[in-house]
């Protein structure tokens, strides 16, 4: 959550230490997990069990509905891991969590995320801004079939 690309495209969560990471999990992720039954998931590479990224379903402030998000360490980008993980999470959202619509947001500059969202079947629906943020974001959506 503190790689340059994460900060550029997703935002600086001010996580600079193990203590701040634990606080973020305790105060941001666990409450949603307890409330909704889903949140953020760590992605491991199967062959060696190394942590390579994260993806999750988020009840994001300022965005009505559930948002799917993902981030991978730079050395694991472009290798198909994001597609595999996010596609499985999308299936779980529809089938197991009974979510009717999934949204995703990305910056206009994040072309790789835009391509992945399209490959996953999400369609660009609007340009939005979130509370307390001036950046215009692309909003993608997909409905349960």
N, CA, C and O atoms as a GROMACS GRO file, in nm:
protein
  580
    1UNK      N    1   0.081  -0.119   0.000
    1UNK     CA    2   0.000   0.000   0.000
    1UNK      C    3   0.085   0.126   0.000
    1UNK      O    4   0.034   0.237   0.015
    2UNK      N    5   0.213   0.107  -0.017
    2UNK     CA    6   0.297   0.226  -0.020
    2UNK      C    7   0.397   0.224  -0.136
    2UNK      O    8   0.496   0.296  -0.132
    3UNK      N    9   0.370   0.143  -0.238
    3UNK     CA   10   0.454   0.149  -0.357
    3UNK      C   11   0.421   0.278  -0.432
    3UNK      O   12   0.310   0.329  -0.419
    4UNK      N   13   0.513   0.330  -0.510
    4UNK     CA   14   0.486   0.454  -0.582
    4UNK      C   15   0.361   0.447  -0.671
    4UNK      O   16   0.284   0.543  -0.677
    5UNK      N   17   0.340   0.336  -0.739
    5UNK     CA   18   0.224   0.322  -0.827
    5UNK      C   19   0.094   0.318  -0.746
    5UNK      O   20  -0.007   0.376  -0.788
    6UNK      N   21   0.094   0.250  -0.632
    6UNK     CA   22  -0.024   0.247  -0.546
    6UNK      C   23  -0.059   0.388  -0.502
    6UNK      O   24  -0.175   0.430  -0.510
    7UNK      N   25   0.040   0.460  -0.455
    7UNK     CA   26   0.017   0.597  -0.408
    7UNK      C   27  -0.032   0.685  -0.523
    7UNK      O   28  -0.122   0.768  -0.504
    8UNK      N   29   0.027   0.668  -0.642
    8UNK     CA   30  -0.013   0.750  -0.757
    8UNK      C   31  -0.156   0.723  -0.800
    8UNK      O   32  -0.233   0.816  -0.821
    9UNK      N   33  -0.194   0.596  -0.812
    9UNK     CA   34  -0.323   0.562  -0.870
    9UNK      C   35  -0.434   0.537  -0.768
    9UNK      O   36  -0.552   0.553  -0.801
   10UNK      N   37  -0.399   0.497  -0.648
   10UNK     CA   38  -0.501   0.464  -0.548
   10UNK      C   39  -0.505   0.567  -0.437
   10UNK      O   40  -0.612   0.606  -0.391
   11UNK      N   41  -0.388   0.609  -0.394
   11UNK     CA   42  -0.383   0.712  -0.291
   11UNK      C   43  -0.290   0.675  -0.177
   11UNK      O   44  -0.264   0.558  -0.152
   12UNK      N   45  -0.243   0.776  -0.109
   12UNK     CA   46  -0.152   0.758   0.004
   12UNK      C   47  -0.234   0.736   0.130
   12UNK      O   48  -0.304   0.827   0.175
   13UNK      N   49  -0.226   0.618   0.185
   13UNK     CA   50  -0.300   0.584   0.307
   13UNK      C   51  -0.217   0.613   0.432
   13UNK      O   52  -0.257   0.579   0.543
   14UNK      N   53  -0.100   0.676   0.412
   14UNK     CA   54  -0.011   0.710   0.524
   14UNK      C   55   0.032   0.587   0.603
   14UNK      O   56   0.046   0.593   0.725
   15UNK      N   57   0.052   0.477   0.534
   15UNK     CA   58   0.098   0.354   0.599
   15UNK      C   59   0.248   0.346   0.580
   15UNK      O   60   0.297   0.309   0.473
   16UNK      N   61   0.320   0.381   0.685
   16UNK     CA   62   0.466   0.390   0.677
   16UNK      C   63   0.535   0.293   0.773
   16UNK      O   64   0.658   0.286   0.775
   17UNK      N   65   0.457   0.219   0.853
   17UNK     CA   66   0.516   0.129   0.952
   17UNK      C   67   0.420   0.013   0.977
   17UNK      O   68   0.304   0.016   0.934
   18UNK      N   69   0.469  -0.088   1.046
   18UNK     CA   70   0.384  -0.201   1.084
   18UNK      C   71   0.270  -0.153   1.174
   18UNK      O   72   0.157  -0.200   1.161
   19UNK      N   73   0.300  -0.061   1.263
   19UNK     CA   74   0.197  -0.008   1.354
   19UNK      C   75   0.087   0.062   1.275
   19UNK      O   76  -0.031   0.039   1.301
   20UNK      N   77   0.124   0.146   1.179
   20UNK     CA   78   0.021   0.216   1.101
   20UNK      C   79  -0.057   0.118   1.013
   20UNK      O   80  -0.176   0.139   0.987
   21UNK      N   81   0.008   0.011   0.967
   21UNK     CA   82  -0.062  -0.092   0.888
   21UNK      C   83  -0.165  -0.164   0.975
   21UNK      O   84  -0.278  -0.187   0.933
   22UNK      N   85  -0.125  -0.200   1.096
   22UNK     CA   86  -0.219  -0.266   1.188
   22UNK      C   87  -0.337  -0.176   1.222
   22UNK      O   88  -0.451  -0.221   1.229
   23UNK      N   89  -0.309  -0.048   1.244
   23UNK     CA   90  -0.417   0.048   1.272
   23UNK      C   91  -0.514   0.058   1.155
   23UNK      O   92  -0.635   0.062   1.174
   24UNK      N   93  -0.460   0.062   1.033
   24UNK     CA   94  -0.545   0.072   0.913
   24UNK      C   95  -0.636  -0.051   0.903
   24UNK      O   96  -0.755  -0.038   0.875
   25UNK      N   97  -0.579  -0.167   0.925
   25UNK     CA   98  -0.658  -0.290   0.919
   25UNK      C   99  -0.766  -0.288   1.026
   25UNK      O  100  -0.882  -0.318   0.999
   26UNK      N  101  -0.728  -0.253   1.148
   26UNK     CA  102  -0.821  -0.253   1.260
   26UNK      C  103  -0.934  -0.152   1.241
   26UNK      O  104  -1.050  -0.182   1.269
   27UNK      N  105  -0.900  -0.033   1.193
   27UNK     CA  106  -0.999   0.075   1.185
   27UNK      C  107  -1.073   0.085   1.053
   27UNK      O  108  -1.183   0.141   1.049
   28UNK      N  109  -1.017   0.032   0.944
   28UNK     CA  110  -1.080   0.045   0.812
   28UNK      C  111  -1.133  -0.087   0.757
   28UNK      O  112  -1.247  -0.094   0.710
   29UNK      N  113  -1.051  -0.191   0.765
   29UNK     CA  114  -1.088  -0.316   0.698
   29UNK      C  115  -1.174  -0.408   0.785
   29UNK      O  116  -1.274  -0.462   0.738
   30UNK      N  117  -1.135  -0.425   0.910
   30UNK     CA  118  -1.209  -0.517   0.996
   30UNK      C  119  -1.354  -0.474   1.021
   30UNK      O  120  -1.442  -0.560   1.021
   31UNK      N  121  -1.382  -0.346   1.043
   31UNK     CA  122  -1.523  -0.309   1.062
   31UNK      C  123  -1.612  -0.348   0.944
   31UNK      O  124  -1.724  -0.395   0.963
   32UNK      N  125  -1.562  -0.328   0.822
   32UNK     CA  126  -1.641  -0.367   0.705
   32UNK      C  127  -1.655  -0.519   0.699
   32UNK      O  128  -1.762  -0.570   0.668
   33UNK      N  129  -1.548  -0.591   0.728
   33UNK     CA  130  -1.553  -0.738   0.726
   33UNK      C  131  -1.659  -0.788   0.824
   33UNK      O  132  -1.737  -0.877   0.790
   34UNK      N  133  -1.662  -0.732   0.943
   34UNK     CA  134  -1.761  -0.773   1.043
   34UNK      C  135  -1.903  -0.733   1.002
   34UNK      O  136  -1.998  -0.806   1.030
   35UNK      N  137  -1.916  -0.619   0.938
   35UNK     CA  138  -2.048  -0.568   0.900
   35UNK      C  139  -2.106  -0.639   0.778
   35UNK      O  140  -2.224  -0.671   0.774
   36UNK      N  141  -2.021  -0.664   0.676
   36UNK     CA  142  -2.071  -0.718   0.549
   36UNK      C  143  -2.028  -0.862   0.518
   36UNK      O  144  -2.091  -0.929   0.437
   37UNK      N  145  -1.922  -0.908   0.584
   37UNK     CA  146  -1.875  -1.043   0.558
   37UNK      C  147  -1.769  -1.053   0.450
   37UNK      O  148  -1.725  -1.162   0.415
   38UNK      N  149  -1.728  -0.941   0.397
   38UNK     CA  150  -1.620  -0.937   0.297
   38UNK      C  151  -1.546  -0.806   0.310
   38UNK      O  152  -1.597  -0.708   0.364
   39UNK      N  153  -1.424  -0.807   0.260
   39UNK     CA  154  -1.339  -0.687   0.267
   39UNK      C  155  -1.223  -0.703   0.171
   39UNK      O  156  -1.243  -0.719   0.050
   40UNK      N  157  -1.104  -0.699   0.224
   40UNK     CA  158  -0.980  -0.703   0.148
   40UNK      C  159  -0.914  -0.840   0.163
   40UNK      O  160  -0.917  -0.899   0.271
   41UNK      N  161  -0.854  -0.889   0.056
   41UNK     CA  162  -0.791  -1.021   0.057
   41UNK      C  163  -0.648  -1.010   0.006
   41UNK      O  164  -0.620  -0.940  -0.091
   42UNK      N  165  -0.558  -1.082   0.073
   42UNK     CA  166  -0.419  -1.088   0.029
   42UNK      C  167  -0.408  -1.197  -0.078
   42UNK      O  168  -0.466  -1.305  -0.063
   43UNK      N  169  -0.335  -1.168  -0.184
   43UNK     CA  170  -0.315  -1.263  -0.292
   43UNK      C  171  -0.175  -1.321  -0.280
   43UNK      O  172  -0.076  -1.249  -0.269
   44UNK      N  173  -0.168  -1.454  -0.283
   44UNK     CA  174  -0.042  -1.526  -0.275
   44UNK      C  175  -0.014  -1.595  -0.407
   44UNK      O  176  -0.106  -1.641  -0.475
   45UNK      N  177   0.113  -1.601  -0.444
   45UNK     CA  178   0.154  -1.679  -0.560
   45UNK      C  179   0.151  -1.826  -0.518
   45UNK      O  180   0.212  -1.863  -0.418
   46UNK      N  181   0.081  -1.909  -0.592
   46UNK     CA  182   0.062  -2.049  -0.555
   46UNK      C  183   0.194  -2.126  -0.544
   46UNK      O  184   0.211  -2.207  -0.453
   47UNK      N  185   0.285  -2.102  -0.636
   47UNK     CA  186   0.407  -2.183  -0.644
   47UNK      C  187   0.497  -2.170  -0.522
   47UNK      O  188   0.562  -2.268  -0.483
   48UNK      N  189   0.502  -2.053  -0.460
   48UNK     CA  190   0.594  -2.035  -0.347
   48UNK      C  191   0.531  -1.964  -0.228
   48UNK      O  192   0.600  -1.930  -0.132
   49UNK      N  193   0.399  -1.940  -0.234
   49UNK     CA  194   0.325  -1.880  -0.123
   49UNK      C  195   0.373  -1.740  -0.085
   49UNK      O  196   0.363  -1.700   0.031
   50UNK      N  197   0.425  -1.666  -0.182
   50UNK     CA  198   0.470  -1.529  -0.160
   50UNK      C  199   0.352  -1.434  -0.178
   50UNK      O  200   0.271  -1.451  -0.270
   51UNK      N  201   0.341  -1.335  -0.090
   51UNK     CA  202   0.238  -1.233  -0.103
   51UNK      C  203   0.271  -1.144  -0.222
   51UNK      O  204   0.380  -1.086  -0.229
   52UNK      N  205   0.176  -1.133  -0.317
   52UNK     CA  206   0.204  -1.057  -0.438
   52UNK      C  207   0.108  -0.941  -0.462
   52UNK      O  208   0.134  -0.855  -0.546
   53UNK      N  209  -0.001  -0.937  -0.388
   53UNK     CA  210  -0.096  -0.829  -0.409
   53UNK      C  211  -0.217  -0.840  -0.321
   53UNK      O  212  -0.220  -0.916  -0.224
   54UNK      N  213  -0.316  -0.761  -0.356
   54UNK     CA  214  -0.439  -0.757  -0.279
   54UNK      C  215  -0.556  -0.727  -0.372
   54UNK      O  216  -0.540  -0.658  -0.473
   55UNK      N  217  -0.670  -0.778  -0.337
   55UNK     CA  218  -0.793  -0.736  -0.405
   55UNK      C  219  -0.906  -0.747  -0.304
   55UNK      O  220  -0.897  -0.823  -0.206
   56UNK      N  221  -1.011  -0.672  -0.327
   56UNK     CA  222  -1.118  -0.674  -0.229
   56UNK      C  223  -1.245  -0.611  -0.280
   56UNK      O  224  -1.250  -0.551  -0.388
   57UNK      N  225  -1.346  -0.627  -0.198
   57UNK     CA  226  -1.476  -0.565  -0.220
   57UNK      C  227  -1.493  -0.461  -0.112
   57UNK      O  228  -1.479  -0.491   0.007
   58UNK      N  229  -1.524  -0.338  -0.152
   58UNK     CA  230  -1.523  -0.226  -0.057
   58UNK      C  231  -1.654  -0.150  -0.060
   58UNK      O  232  -1.712  -0.124  -0.165
   59UNK      N  233  -1.699  -0.115   0.058
   59UNK     CA  234  -1.811  -0.023   0.076
   59UNK      C  235  -1.746   0.114   0.094
   59UNK      O  236  -1.723   0.158   0.207
   60UNK      N  237  -1.718   0.179  -0.016
   60UNK     CA  238  -1.636   0.300  -0.017
   60UNK      C  239  -1.721   0.425   0.007
   60UNK      O  240  -1.826   0.443  -0.055
   61UNK      N  241  -1.675   0.510   0.096
   61UNK     CA  242  -1.744   0.635   0.125
   61UNK      C  243  -1.755   0.719  -0.003
   61UNK      O  244  -1.657   0.738  -0.075
   62UNK      N  245  -1.875   0.767  -0.030
   62UNK     CA  246  -1.897   0.851  -0.148
   62UNK      C  247  -1.930   0.774  -0.274
   62UNK      O  248  -1.952   0.834  -0.379
   63UNK      N  249  -1.934   0.642  -0.264
   63UNK     CA  250  -1.966   0.559  -0.381
   63UNK      C  251  -2.078   0.465  -0.341
   63UNK      O  252  -2.060   0.378  -0.256
   64UNK      N  253  -2.193   0.483  -0.401
   64UNK     CA  254  -2.307   0.397  -0.368
   64UNK      C  255  -2.284   0.259  -0.428
   64UNK      O  256  -2.256   0.246  -0.547
   65UNK      N  257  -2.297   0.157  -0.346
   65UNK     CA  258  -2.277   0.020  -0.392
   65UNK      C  259  -2.139  -0.031  -0.355
   65UNK      O  260  -2.064   0.034  -0.282
   66UNK      N  261  -2.107  -0.148  -0.406
   66UNK     CA  262  -1.982  -0.216  -0.372
   66UNK      C  263  -1.881  -0.199  -0.485
   66UNK      O  264  -1.912  -0.213  -0.603
   67UNK      N  265  -1.760  -0.166  -0.443
   67UNK     CA  266  -1.648  -0.138  -0.533
   67UNK      C  267  -1.549  -0.253  -0.526
   67UNK      O  268  -1.515  -0.299  -0.417
   68UNK      N  269  -1.503  -0.300  -0.641
   68UNK     CA  270  -1.398  -0.401  -0.645
   68UNK      C  271  -1.267  -0.329  -0.675
   68UNK      O  272  -1.260  -0.245  -0.765
   69UNK      N  273  -1.165  -0.362  -0.600
   69UNK     CA  274  -1.036  -0.296  -0.618
   69UNK      C  275  -0.923  -0.396  -0.610
   69UNK      O  276  -0.939  -0.506  -0.557
   70UNK      N  277  -0.808  -0.357  -0.662
   70UNK     CA  278  -0.693  -0.447  -0.665
   70UNK      C  279  -0.564  -0.367  -0.674
   70UNK      O  280  -0.562  -0.255  -0.724
   71UNK      N  281  -0.458  -0.427  -0.625
   71UNK     CA  282  -0.324  -0.369  -0.636
   71UNK      C  283  -0.223  -0.483  -0.623
   71UNK      O  284  -0.239  -0.571  -0.538
   72UNK      N  285  -0.120  -0.480  -0.706
   72UNK     CA  286  -0.018  -0.584  -0.703
   72UNK      C  287   0.120  -0.522  -0.696
   72UNK      O  288   0.141  -0.410  -0.743
   73UNK      N  289   0.212  -0.595  -0.638
   73UNK     CA  290   0.350  -0.548  -0.636
   73UNK      C  291   0.397  -0.534  -0.780
   73UNK      O  292   0.358  -0.614  -0.866
   74UNK      N  293   0.480  -0.434  -0.809
   74UNK     CA  294   0.520  -0.407  -0.947
   74UNK      C  295   0.575  -0.528  -1.022
   74UNK      O  296   0.548  -0.544  -1.141
   75UNK      N  297   0.651  -0.612  -0.955
   75UNK     CA  298   0.712  -0.726  -1.025
   75UNK      C  299   0.611  -0.835  -1.062
   75UNK      O  300   0.646  -0.928  -1.134
   76UNK      N  301   0.488  -0.824  -1.013
   76UNK     CA  302   0.384  -0.923  -1.045
   76UNK      C  303   0.274  -0.865  -1.133
   76UNK      O  304   0.174  -0.933  -1.159
   77UNK      N  305   0.290  -0.744  -1.179
   77UNK     CA  306   0.192  -0.683  -1.269
   77UNK      C  307   0.212  -0.736  -1.410
   77UNK      O  308   0.323  -0.767  -1.452
   78UNK      N  309   0.103  -0.745  -1.484
   78UNK     CA  310   0.110  -0.786  -1.623
   78UNK      C  311   0.133  -0.934  -1.645
   78UNK      O  312   0.164  -0.976  -1.757
   79UNK      N  313   0.119  -1.015  -1.540
   79UNK     CA  314   0.143  -1.159  -1.551
   79UNK      C  315   0.015  -1.242  -1.540
   79UNK      O  316   0.021  -1.365  -1.537
   80UNK      N  317  -0.099  -1.175  -1.533
   80UNK     CA  318  -0.226  -1.246  -1.526
   80UNK      C  319  -0.279  -1.270  -1.386
   80UNK      O  320  -0.391  -1.318  -1.370
   81UNK      N  321  -0.200  -1.238  -1.285
   81UNK     CA  322  -0.245  -1.260  -1.147
   81UNK      C  323  -0.366  -1.174  -1.113
   81UNK      O  324  -0.460  -1.222  -1.049
   82UNK      N  325  -0.365  -1.050  -1.154
   82UNK     CA  326  -0.477  -0.960  -1.123
   82UNK      C  327  -0.604  -1.011  -1.188
   82UNK      O  328  -0.710  -1.013  -1.125
   83UNK      N  329  -0.596  -1.052  -1.314
   83UNK     CA  330  -0.716  -1.104  -1.381
   83UNK      C  331  -0.770  -1.225  -1.306
   83UNK      O  332  -0.890  -1.233  -1.279
   84UNK      N  333  -0.683  -1.318  -1.274
   84UNK     CA  334  -0.726  -1.441  -1.206
   84UNK      C  335  -0.791  -1.410  -1.071
   84UNK      O  336  -0.898  -1.462  -1.040
   85UNK      N  337  -0.728  -1.326  -0.992
   85UNK     CA  338  -0.779  -1.294  -0.858
   85UNK      C  339  -0.908  -1.214  -0.864
   85UNK      O  340  -1.004  -1.246  -0.795
   86UNK      N  341  -0.910  -1.110  -0.945
   86UNK     CA  342  -1.027  -1.023  -0.950
   86UNK      C  343  -1.145  -1.094  -1.015
   86UNK      O  344  -1.260  -1.073  -0.975
   87UNK      N  345  -1.120  -1.176  -1.114
   87UNK     CA  346  -1.228  -1.252  -1.176
   87UNK      C  347  -1.291  -1.348  -1.075
   87UNK      O  348  -1.414  -1.359  -1.069
   88UNK      N  349  -1.209  -1.416  -0.995
   88UNK     CA  350  -1.263  -1.506  -0.893
   88UNK      C  351  -1.342  -1.427  -0.788
   88UNK      O  352  -1.448  -1.472  -0.744
   89UNK      N  353  -1.291  -1.312  -0.748
   89UNK     CA  354  -1.361  -1.230  -0.650
   89UNK      C  355  -1.493  -1.178  -0.707
   89UNK      O  356  -1.593  -1.169  -0.635
   90UNK      N  357  -1.493  -1.143  -0.833
   90UNK     CA  358  -1.617  -1.099  -0.900
   90UNK      C  359  -1.720  -1.212  -0.896
   90UNK      O  360  -1.837  -1.187  -0.866
   91UNK      N  361  -1.678  -1.334  -0.925
   91UNK     CA  362  -1.769  -1.448  -0.919
   91UNK      C  363  -1.823  -1.467  -0.778
   91UNK      O  364  -1.943  -1.490  -0.760
   92UNK      N  365  -1.737  -1.458  -0.678
   92UNK     CA  366  -1.780  -1.472  -0.538
   92UNK      C  367  -1.877  -1.362  -0.500
   92UNK      O  368  -1.975  -1.387  -0.428
   93UNK      N  369  -1.852  -1.242  -0.546
   93UNK     CA  370  -1.941  -1.129  -0.515
   93UNK      C  371  -2.082  -1.158  -0.563
   93UNK      O  372  -2.179  -1.135  -0.491
   94UNK      N  373  -2.094  -1.208  -0.684
   94UNK     CA  374  -2.225  -1.236  -0.741
   94UNK      C  375  -2.288  -1.362  -0.682
   94UNK      O  376  -2.407  -1.363  -0.648
   95UNK      N  377  -2.210  -1.469  -0.670
   95UNK     CA  378  -2.265  -1.599  -0.632
   95UNK      C  379  -2.273  -1.620  -0.481
   95UNK      O  380  -2.375  -1.668  -0.431
   96UNK      N  381  -2.169  -1.584  -0.409
   96UNK     CA  382  -2.164  -1.614  -0.266
   96UNK      C  383  -2.212  -1.498  -0.180
   96UNK      O  384  -2.280  -1.520  -0.080
   97UNK      N  385  -2.178  -1.376  -0.217
   97UNK     CA  386  -2.218  -1.260  -0.137
   97UNK      C  387  -2.348  -1.197  -0.187
   97UNK      O  388  -2.400  -1.104  -0.126
   98UNK      N  389  -2.399  -1.249  -0.299
   98UNK     CA  390  -2.527  -1.206  -0.356
   98UNK      C  391  -2.534  -1.055  -0.384
   98UNK      O  392  -2.637  -0.991  -0.362
   99UNK      N  393  -2.424  -1.002  -0.432
   99UNK     CA  394  -2.418  -0.862  -0.474
   99UNK      C  395  -2.475  -0.854  -0.616
   99UNK      O  396  -2.441  -0.936  -0.701
  100UNK      N  397  -2.561  -0.758  -0.641
  100UNK     CA  398  -2.629  -0.746  -0.770
  100UNK      C  399  -2.549  -0.665  -0.873
  100UNK      O  400  -2.561  -0.687  -0.993
  101UNK      N  401  -2.468  -0.571  -0.824
  101UNK     CA  402  -2.390  -0.485  -0.914
  101UNK      C  403  -2.255  -0.457  -0.849
  101UNK      O  404  -2.247  -0.430  -0.729
  102UNK      N  405  -2.152  -0.465  -0.929
  102UNK     CA  406  -2.017  -0.432  -0.883
  102UNK      C  407  -1.972  -0.308  -0.957
  102UNK      O  408  -1.994  -0.293  -1.078
  103UNK      N  409  -1.909  -0.219  -0.884
  103UNK     CA  410  -1.851  -0.099  -0.943
  103UNK      C  411  -1.700  -0.104  -0.924
  103UNK      O  412  -1.648  -0.178  -0.841
  104UNK      N  413  -1.631  -0.024  -1.002
  104UNK     CA  414  -1.487  -0.007  -0.988
  104UNK      C  415  -1.454   0.135  -1.029
  104UNK      O  416  -1.516   0.191  -1.119
  105UNK      N  417  -1.355   0.191  -0.963
  105UNK     CA  418  -1.310   0.325  -1.000
  105UNK      C  419  -1.161   0.319  -1.030
  105UNK      O  420  -1.086   0.241  -0.971
  106UNK      N  421  -1.121   0.403  -1.123
  106UNK     CA  422  -0.979   0.413  -1.156
  106UNK      C  423  -0.952   0.552  -1.211
  106UNK      O  424  -1.042   0.621  -1.258
  107UNK      N  425  -0.828   0.591  -1.204
  107UNK     CA  426  -0.791   0.722  -1.257
  107UNK      C  427  -0.788   0.718  -1.410
  107UNK      O  428  -0.774   0.611  -1.470
  108UNK      N  429  -0.800   0.833  -1.470
  108UNK     CA  430  -0.796   0.842  -1.616
  108UNK      C  431  -0.661   0.798  -1.671
  108UNK      O  432  -0.652   0.752  -1.785
  109UNK      N  433  -0.556   0.811  -1.591
  109UNK     CA  434  -0.420   0.777  -1.635
  109UNK      C  435  -0.388   0.629  -1.621
  109UNK      O  436  -0.291   0.582  -1.680
  110UNK      N  437  -0.466   0.556  -1.544
  110UNK     CA  438  -0.433   0.416  -1.515
  110UNK      C  439  -0.490   0.324  -1.624
  110UNK      O  440  -0.591   0.256  -1.606
  111UNK      N  441  -0.422   0.326  -1.736
  111UNK     CA  442  -0.467   0.252  -1.855
  111UNK      C  443  -0.469   0.101  -1.830
  111UNK      O  444  -0.560   0.033  -1.876
  112UNK      N  445  -0.371   0.048  -1.757
  112UNK     CA  446  -0.368  -0.096  -1.733
  112UNK      C  447  -0.489  -0.141  -1.652
  112UNK      O  448  -0.545  -0.248  -1.679
  113UNK      N  449  -0.532  -0.063  -1.554
  113UNK     CA  450  -0.652  -0.098  -1.478
  113UNK      C  451  -0.777  -0.088  -1.565
  113UNK      O  452  -0.866  -0.171  -1.555
  114UNK      N  453  -0.782   0.013  -1.650
  114UNK     CA  454  -0.896   0.027  -1.740
  114UNK      C  455  -0.907  -0.095  -1.831
  114UNK      O  456  -1.017  -0.148  -1.854
  115UNK      N  457  -0.794  -0.140  -1.883
  115UNK     CA  458  -0.795  -0.258  -1.971
  115UNK      C  459  -0.841  -0.383  -1.896
  115UNK      O  460  -0.921  -0.461  -1.946
  116UNK      N  461  -0.790  -0.400  -1.774
  116UNK     CA  462  -0.828  -0.516  -1.695
  116UNK      C  463  -0.977  -0.514  -1.662
  116UNK      O  464  -1.044  -0.617  -1.672
  117UNK      N  465  -1.029  -0.400  -1.623
  117UNK     CA  466  -1.171  -0.390  -1.593
  117UNK      C  467  -1.256  -0.425  -1.715
  117UNK      O  468  -1.357  -0.494  -1.702
  118UNK      N  469  -1.214  -0.379  -1.831
  118UNK     CA  470  -1.285  -0.415  -1.954
  118UNK      C  471  -1.278  -0.563  -1.983
  118UNK      O  472  -1.378  -0.624  -2.022
  119UNK      N  473  -1.162  -0.622  -1.964
  119UNK     CA  474  -1.144  -0.766  -1.986
  119UNK      C  475  -1.232  -0.847  -1.891
  119UNK      O  476  -1.276  -0.957  -1.925
  120UNK      N  477  -1.258  -0.792  -1.772
  120UNK     CA  478  -1.342  -0.859  -1.672
  120UNK      C  479  -1.491  -0.837  -1.696
  120UNK      O  480  -1.575  -0.890  -1.623
  121UNK      N  481  -1.524  -0.759  -1.799
  121UNK     CA  482  -1.664  -0.738  -1.834
  121UNK      C  483  -1.726  -0.612  -1.777
  121UNK      O  484  -1.844  -0.586  -1.800
  122UNK      N  485  -1.649  -0.533  -1.703
  122UNK     CA  486  -1.702  -0.407  -1.651
  122UNK      C  487  -1.700  -0.303  -1.763
  122UNK      O  488  -1.609  -0.302  -1.846
  123UNK      N  489  -1.799  -0.218  -1.764
  123UNK     CA  490  -1.808  -0.114  -1.866
  123UNK      C  491  -1.800   0.024  -1.802
  123UNK      O  492  -1.855   0.047  -1.695
  124UNK      N  493  -1.731   0.114  -1.871
  124UNK     CA  494  -1.720   0.252  -1.822
  124UNK      C  495  -1.858   0.315  -1.826
  124UNK      O  496  -1.925   0.314  -1.930
  125UNK      N  497  -1.901   0.371  -1.710
  125UNK     CA  498  -2.036   0.423  -1.699
  125UNK      C  499  -2.043   0.573  -1.676
  125UNK      O  500  -2.141   0.637  -1.714
  126UNK      N  501  -1.939   0.630  -1.614
  126UNK     CA  502  -1.949   0.771  -1.577
  126UNK      C  503  -1.812   0.822  -1.533
  126UNK      O  504  -1.718   0.745  -1.516
  127UNK      N  505  -1.805   0.952  -1.516
  127UNK     CA  506  -1.689   1.016  -1.454
  127UNK      C  507  -1.738   1.077  -1.324
  127UNK      O  508  -1.837   1.151  -1.323
  128UNK      N  509  -1.670   1.045  -1.214
  128UNK     CA  510  -1.716   1.089  -1.082
  128UNK      C  511  -1.600   1.150  -1.003
  128UNK      O  512  -1.483   1.138  -1.042
  129UNK      N  513  -1.633   1.213  -0.894
  129UNK     CA  514  -1.534   1.252  -0.792
  129UNK      C  515  -1.586   1.200  -0.659
  129UNK      O  516  -1.706   1.191  -0.636
  130UNK      N  517  -1.494   1.165  -0.571
  130UNK     CA  518  -1.528   1.119  -0.437
  130UNK      C  519  -1.520   1.236  -0.340
  130UNK      O  520  -1.453   1.336  -0.369
  131UNK      N  521  -1.587   1.226  -0.226
  131UNK     CA  522  -1.582   1.335  -0.128
  131UNK      C  523  -1.438   1.369  -0.088
  131UNK      O  524  -1.354   1.280  -0.072
  132UNK      N  525  -1.412   1.496  -0.072
  132UNK     CA  526  -1.281   1.546  -0.030
  132UNK      C  527  -1.169   1.512  -0.127
  132UNK      O  528  -1.053   1.502  -0.087
  133UNK      N  529  -1.203   1.493  -0.254
  133UNK     CA  530  -1.102   1.462  -0.355
  133UNK      C  531  -1.144   1.528  -0.486
  133UNK      O  532  -1.256   1.509  -0.532
  134UNK      N  533  -1.055   1.603  -0.546
  134UNK     CA  534  -1.086   1.675  -0.670
  134UNK      C  535  -1.065   1.591  -0.795
  134UNK      O  536  -1.114   1.627  -0.902
  135UNK      N  537  -0.992   1.480  -0.783
  135UNK     CA  538  -0.959   1.401  -0.901
  135UNK      C  539  -1.083   1.338  -0.964
  135UNK      O  540  -1.166   1.278  -0.895
  136UNK      N  541  -1.095   1.354  -1.093
  136UNK     CA  542  -1.202   1.287  -1.166
  136UNK      C  543  -1.162   1.142  -1.189
  136UNK      O  544  -1.052   1.113  -1.236
  137UNK      N  545  -1.253   1.052  -1.156
  137UNK     CA  546  -1.229   0.909  -1.168
  137UNK      C  547  -1.326   0.848  -1.268
  137UNK      O  548  -1.439   0.895  -1.284
  138UNK      N  549  -1.281   0.743  -1.334
  138UNK     CA  550  -1.368   0.668  -1.424
  138UNK      C  551  -1.443   0.564  -1.341
  138UNK      O  552  -1.381   0.489  -1.265
  139UNK      N  553  -1.573   0.560  -1.356
  139UNK     CA  554  -1.657   0.464  -1.285
  139UNK      C  555  -1.698   0.353  -1.382
  139UNK      O  556  -1.756   0.379  -1.487
  140UNK      N  557  -1.666   0.230  -1.345
  140UNK     CA  558  -1.702   0.112  -1.422
  140UNK      C  559  -1.809   0.034  -1.347
  140UNK      O  560  -1.817   0.042  -1.224
  141UNK      N  561  -1.892  -0.041  -1.421
  141UNK     CA  562  -1.999  -0.120  -1.358
  141UNK      C  563  -2.017  -0.252  -1.432
  141UNK      O  564  -1.987  -0.265  -1.551
  142UNK      N  565  -2.068  -0.349  -1.356
  142UNK     CA  566  -2.115  -0.475  -1.415
  142UNK      C  567  -2.230  -0.525  -1.329
  142UNK      O  568  -2.226  -0.518  -1.206
  143UNK      N  569  -2.332  -0.576  -1.395
  143UNK     CA  570  -2.450  -0.631  -1.328
  143UNK      C  571  -2.439  -0.783  -1.319
  143UNK      O  572  -2.379  -0.848  -1.405
  144UNK      N  573  -2.498  -0.838  -1.213
  144UNK     CA  574  -2.510  -0.982  -1.201
  144UNK      C  575  -2.600  -1.032  -1.313
  144UNK      O  576  -2.702  -0.970  -1.343
  145UNK      N  577  -2.564  -1.142  -1.374
  145UNK     CA  578  -2.645  -1.197  -1.485
  145UNK      C  579  -2.737  -1.305  -1.435
  145UNK      O  580  -2.812  -1.363  -1.514
   0.00000   0.00000   0.00000
